[in-house]
Amino acid sequence: MADPQTGDAVFDVLALSSNKGFVVDSYEDDAVGRLEKNAGGKFAVTHIELRPRIQSDGVNQPTQADLGWLHDKAHRECFIANSVTTEVRVIPAQ
């Protein structure tokens, strides 16, 4: 299932990257959502995983620690992640 959080996450990552002086050349995400019955027996998105990949070819390259911080901060600031009641996990690309 496609995840609307990907669109929100990319804007957060781009803004945070810019603030840190990183130039993002590309952002891809293999988002996955799980649709299951919830405790009330109704179908709901019960789990979301984001797998973002950021490509930066600028002079100021983000380290793995920088990327971890970007993903964590973007997730904590994400409007949609703060609005939904399902579990959302960010799994940075290896």
N, C-alpha and C positions, 0 to 999 in steps of 0.2 A: 504494500500500500504506500502511496506517496505521502510524504510528510510535509505539511505546511510550515513546520518549524525550520526547515532548511532555509527558506527565504528570509525569515527573521534572523536566523543565526548568521547568515552571510553578512547582513548589514552590521551586526554587532562586531563580527570579526574584522570587517573592513574598517570600521570606525576606530576600534581599539588598535589595530595595526598601524593606521595612520598616525594616531597619537604617539605611538612608540617609534615612529620613523621608518616603518617597514612598508615596502611597496608590494602589494599582492597582485601578481600577474594572473593567477587563476585560483578558483575555489570550486572544488567538486565535493559532493557528499553522496554517499550510498546509504541514504536513510531507509530504515525499515521500521514499520509499525505492525504490531500484533493486534488483530481484532479477535476478541474472545467474549464470552458471556461474563458479565461482572457478577458480584455477589447477589444482585437483585434479579439475575437471570436475563438481563438485557445485554445486547451486543454493545461493546464499547472498545475503544482503543485502550488496551491495558498496558502497553509497553512500547516505548519508542527508543530506537538506537540511532544515533547520528555517527557517521564515520567520515568526518571532514578531512580533506586533503588540500593543503594550501601550498601553492607554488609561488616562490618569491625569488626573482632574479636580480633584485636591486643590490646596491653596494652594502647596505645594512641588512645582513641576513639574520633572521630569527634563529635562535638555538632551539634545541628540543625543549629546554626549560621555558623559553619564551612561548613556544607553541602550546605547551601544556597550560601556561598561564592564560594565553589568549582564549583557548577553548573553555577553560574553567570560568573565567571572568565573563565571556560572552554568554555562557549558559546561565550564570547567576543573574545577569542583567536582561536576559531574553524575556520580552513581554509575554510571548506565547508559553514558554516554559513556566513562567510564574503564574499563568492563568489556567493551565490544564491540571487535572487531578491524577493523571497517569504518571508512571515512572518514566523519566527521560534520562538516558545515559549517553554520554559523549565518549566515543572510543577513538582516540587519535590514530591516524594512519601510522603504520610502522615504517 
